[in-house]
Amino acid sequence: MTKENIFTMDTSGIKFGNGCTEEVGYEAKRFGIRKALIITDKKIEKLSLFQAVKDSLGKYGVYFSVYNDVVTEPTDTSFKNASSFASDGDYDGFIAVGGGSVMDTTKAANLYSTYPADFLDYVNAPIGKGIPIPGPLKPLICVPTTAGTGSETTGGAIFDLEEMHAKTGLSDRYLRPTVGIIDPENTKTMPKMVAACSGFDVLSHGIESFTAKPFNQREYSEDPKLRPAYQGSNPISDIWATSTIKMVAENIVESTLNNNEASREKMMLAASAAGVGFGNAGVHLPHGMSYAVSGNVKEFTLDGYPEGKPLVPHGLSVIINAPAVFRFTSTTSPERHLEAAKLLGVDISEKSSDKAGNLISNKLIEFIRKLEMPNGLRGLGYNESDIDNLVEGTLPQHRVTKLSPIDVGKKELRMLFEESFELW
């Protein structure tokens, strides 16, 4: 089997700094947007930052409509609803104001209103057909309000496929936003648990993309059009990943527990840096397993998230499995995992590389405990009888599981879920 020898580096434009939300109108005009659809949720719509977006668009003569029915942890139904709304209007650009759920929903609305198709046509295989997007989409400006998903720089959009009780998504270079307006002021109102879960998502993005299967170990993409957006770790993505790991390790606790302004700025920067890294390298098992954890939720809820709906926040579903995963994958590249431990703040001066997995695992559990997260899958309401469903929900996540540095099947996934039931 011929191996890949090419990797690409694509990303969105980035505008970073306190107050840059006020330049949304300038960016919209710069990209030729005359009539925009702003997509957001009902909570964000009430905040002053949303008014700042509208004022800026008005200043630059950009007409707009608002769609505010995005749901946290979106579903195929909510993607379809937003896409239908977008299709009914004559919009020449999109503006997403919110967290990852909002940005991902906007990407879907942009796609399906520009290139209408059966919903599963563009969805990642093997769940969907995985048909490549035919061409460029309309300009998309993202204004993130959480420091987590990095969706403002990536070509992915994740949703819960309700009939499967598992998450899947869309993944294509054309989905990448045109520019991300990254304003740390917009995270001031993040509830503590939202900040914690978002931060854990960033942290795992960094470690996963740094430890993913190297790009030159993948099967060769004979048609450049078929080369995936998630290509495996590579020398450029490593720069972004390592920077992310260090930045999050130094700031996640302070930004979450004390809402420290300087730390919040670093977390916003880390989220976008992680997006550049994993948006090209990809993530692997913690994310692949997380989709089943979120999709099979029973009664779990967490402060700061919508009430009345069971929900395991994405970042929490990722980090719960991460300690077991990195113990498991460390045998493939011990030195790389040891470097990740060092970036996390672990003193490795007298540690051998064969201990790298445990060093990462112990440090992650330390962060999980400090930020008052539940103790493993059992803390999320799962028990051993749920393992089969969790395994089955993970198996189709080829877009990410195939980037694991170790090939996994039912046996390995069962072991990892078992080890994730209690972390301490």
N, C-alpha and C positions, 0 to 999 in steps of 0.2 A: 504494500500500500504506500503510495507516494505521500510524503508529508508536506504540509504547507511551508512556504518559505517567504511569504509576504504578510506584513500586517499594515493596517492603515491607522491613522490618527485623525479622527473627526470630532469636532465639538461645536457648541454654540458660542456666540459672542457673550461676553460677560461684562457687565457694568456693576461695580461694587462700591459701596460707601454709604454712610449715613445720609439720608435725605434724597438718594437717587431716584426714589419713587416719583418725585416731581418731574423727572425727565422721561416718563413713559410717553407723553404726547410727542416729544421731540423724536423719540425712537420710532413711534408709529408713523409720523410724517416722513421720516427718513426712509422708511421701507415702503412708502407709497400707500399706506393704509388710509382710506378715506371714510370707510364705514366698518367699524369694528364690532365684533361680538365679545363682550366681556363675560367670562365664565367664572363663577365664584360660588360660595355657599351663603346661607342666610346669616350665619354668625359674622363672617368676614364683611358682608355687605353693610353691617351696622357700624363698622370701625372707621376711625378717622383716616386710616391709610387708604381705604376704598374711596373715600371722598377725594383724597389727594390724587388718585388715579383719574377720576372723572374730571376734576378741575384741570389737570394737566392735558387731557385729551381736548377739553374745551378750549384751552389756551391756544392749541395748535390747530383748531378747526377740524378735529376728527369726530365725526358723528359715531354714535355707538348705541347698542342695545345691551341689555343685561339678562343673562340666564343665571339664576341663583339656586337651582335645584340639585346641585352636586351633593352626593352623600359621602360620608366618611367611609373609607374602604369600599370603593365603587364596585358595582356589579355589571354584568352584561346588560341588564335592563336599564341601569342608570346611564351607561355609555350610549345605548340606543336612543334614550330619551333626549340626551343632549345633542346627539347627532341629528336627530329629527328636527329639533328646534333650529339648529344651524342650517340645515338644508332648506328650511322654509324662508330664510332671509337672504338677501343679496349682499353677503359680507365678503370683503376682500382682505380680511385679516382678523386675527384672534388675540385676545389678551386674557391670560389666566392669572387670577389674583387669589392665592391661597396656598395650601400645602400640596403634598404629592397627589392626593385624591383629585384636587381641582386641576392640577397641571396635566395629569394623565387623562382625565375626562376631556380636557380641551384638545389634547392631541388626537383623541379618538374622534371628536366632533369635527376637527379640521380634516382628518382623513376621510371619513365616511360622507361628508358633505362635498368633498372635492372629487373623490373617486368612489361613487356609490357601488356597493357590492353586497353580496350576502355576508352577514356579520362574521361568520367563521372563516371567510376566505383569507383574511389578513392575519387571523389569529395564529399564534405559534403552533407548529406541528409538534407532536402528532394529534393534539386536541383539535386544532384547526387545520386549514390547508397550508398555511404559511406562505401564501402567494406574495412575492415581493411587491411593494408599492410601486405603481407604474411611473411616477415622476414626482417632481417637487410639489410640496404643499404650499398653502398660503402662508404669509408671514405670521409667526407666532411669538408673542412677547410674554415671558413668564415673570411674575412678581411673587416669589416664594414668601410665605409667612411662617414657615417652620425651617429649622436647620436640620434637615434629615435626608430626604429622598434624593436630592441632587437631580431631580427630574428636569430642572431648568437647563441642564446640559446634556441630557441623554436621549437616546432614540427608543426608549421603552415606555410602555403604558400598561399598568397592571390592573387587573380586575378579578372579581370573584365570579366564576361561571356557576351560577346557582344550581343548575341541574347536576353538577358534579361535586358540589361542596368542596371545591378546590380553586385556588387562584391560578390564572394563566395570564397571557397578555399579548401585546403587539410589540414587535421589535424590528426596527428598520432605521437606517440612517436618515431617511427622509422625515421621520417623526421628530427629529431634533428641533428644539425651538430655535428661532432666529437669534434671539438674545435673551439672557436672563438679567433682570434688574434686581440685584441682590442688595437689599437695604436692611442692615442689622436692626434698625429701628422697628421694623415690622415684626420682630420676634418678642418685643417687650411684653406682650399680653399672653404669650404661650403659657398655659397651665403647666405646673411642675411635671406631671406625669407625661404630658405631651412632649415636653422638652427632653425628658429622660428617654422615652421610646424613640423619638426622632434621632437623638444623639447616638443611641445604640445602633440604629440603622446605618448611620454614617461610619461608625467604628467598624462594623462588620463589612461594609462596602470596601473599606481600605484593606482589611486583612484578607478578605476573600479574593480580591483582585490581585493582591500581591502573591498569594499562594495558589492561584488557579493554574490549571494545566498550561504550560508554555505554548505560545502560538504555533511554534514549529513542531509541536507534537500532535497537532490536529491533522486530520485528513485534508489533503490538498483540495482547494476550491477551484475546480477546473474552469468554471464560469465566474468571472469577477462579480457578477450580479448576485451570485449565491454565497459569496463570502459573508459570514454572519457579522452582525454589529458587535457581538460578543466573541472575540477572537482568541482569548487566552492571554496570559500575562506576557508582557513584552517590555523592552528597555525603557520606552517612553511612559507607558502606564505605570511602571514601577516608581517613577519619580513622583507622580501624583499620589499613588497609594501610600508610599512611605511618609510623605509629607502629611497626609490625612491622619494616619495612625498616631503620629506624634502629637499633632495639633489637638485631636480629640482627647487623647489620654491626659493631656495637660489641662484641659478646659471643661470636660463634660461635667465633672462634679460641681465645680464652682459656678458654672453657668446655670445648672439645673437647680441646685439647692439655694443659691444666693442671688440668682438673676443678675450676676455681675456683668456690667456693660462690656468690658474688654473681652471677657470670656465668651459672651454671646457673639461678639464680632468674629472671634476666632472660629466658633462653631459654624457660623454662616459661611465663612470662607472654606472651612473644611468640607462642608456639605457639597459645595460646588466643585472643589478640588477632587473629592471622591467621585463625583459624577463624571468628570473628565477621565479619570482613571478607569473606573469600572464600566463606564459607558463604551469603552473600547476593549478592555480586557475581559469584562464580564465578572460575574459572581458565581458561586458554586453551591455546595451542599447546605449551608445554613439558610440561604434563600430558598433553595429548592424544597427543603423540608418545611420551611415556614408557611408556604402556600397551603399545605394540608392542615397545618395547625390553625391558621386563621379560618380556613374554609369549613372546618368541622367543629367550630366553637359551639359550646352548649349554653352555658348561662353566664360566662365570665364577663365582667365589666370593669372599667378602670376609671378613676376620677379624671375629669377633664375631657372625657369623650362623650359623644351623644348618649343620653339616657334612654332607657326603654328598649335597647337593642343589644343583644349579646355581641361582644366584639373583642377580639384579641388584636390590639394594635400591631401593625406590621413590624415595627422595630423590635417589639417585645417578642413576637413569634420567631424572629430571626435570632436574637441573642440567646434565647433559652436553649437552642440546639448547638450554639457555637462552641461552648467548651468541649463537648464530646467530639464534635467534628474536628477541631484543630488538634486534639490528642491523636485522632485517627489519621489525619493527613500528614502529620509531622514526619512520618517515616519516609515520605517521598523526597522531601527536601529539607532535611534537618537544619542546615545552616540558614536557609531562608526563614524558617519558622523561628529560629533563634534570634534572627535580626528583628522579626516582628515583635518578639517578646521584649527586646531591648527598646524598641520604639514605644512600647506600652509603658515603659518606665521600670522594667525589671532589671535588677543588677545581674548581669550575666557573666561577670568577670571570672567567676569560679564555677560556671555551669557548663556542662558538656552538651553538645548538640542533641544527644539522644533524650535529653530532658526537656527539649523545646516545647513539645506539645503540652506537657503539664504546666510549664511556666506560663504559657498563653492562657490556658484554661483557668489556672488559679487567679491570674490577674483579672480576667473577665468576671469571674465569680465575685471577686472583691468589689468591682464596680457595680455589679448587679445588686449586691447586698447594700452598698452605700446608698444607692438610689432607690432602695426599698421596693425592688421588683419581687414578684412571686418566686417561690423556690421551685423552679422546674415545671415540667408539664403537669404534675399533680396540682401545683398551685394554680394552674389555669383551668382545672376541673376535669382533667383527663385521668383515666386509669388504664391498667394493662389491657383491658378488653378493647381499647380503642386503637391499639397499635396497628392492627391489620388495615384499618381505614386510613391511618396516617401514612402507612407505607404505600398503599394503593394510590393515595392522593399525590405522593411524591414521584412515583415512577414515571408519569408522563411529562415531567418537567425537564425535558431534554435540553431546552435552551440553556439551562444552568447546570443541571446535574452532569451533563457530558463534559463540563469544564472542571469537574473534580479531578485532582491529580491522581486519585485512585478510582478505578472503575467500581461502581456500586450496583448491587442488585437488592433483592428482597432481604437476603440474609444480613447484609451490611447495614441497610437502613433500619431493620428491626433492632439490631444491636445499638445503633446510634440513638434511636428513640428511647430504648430501654435505659440507656445511660443518661438520658436527659430528664428522667422523671423527677429526680431529686438532685439538686446541685450541691447541697451541703447538709 
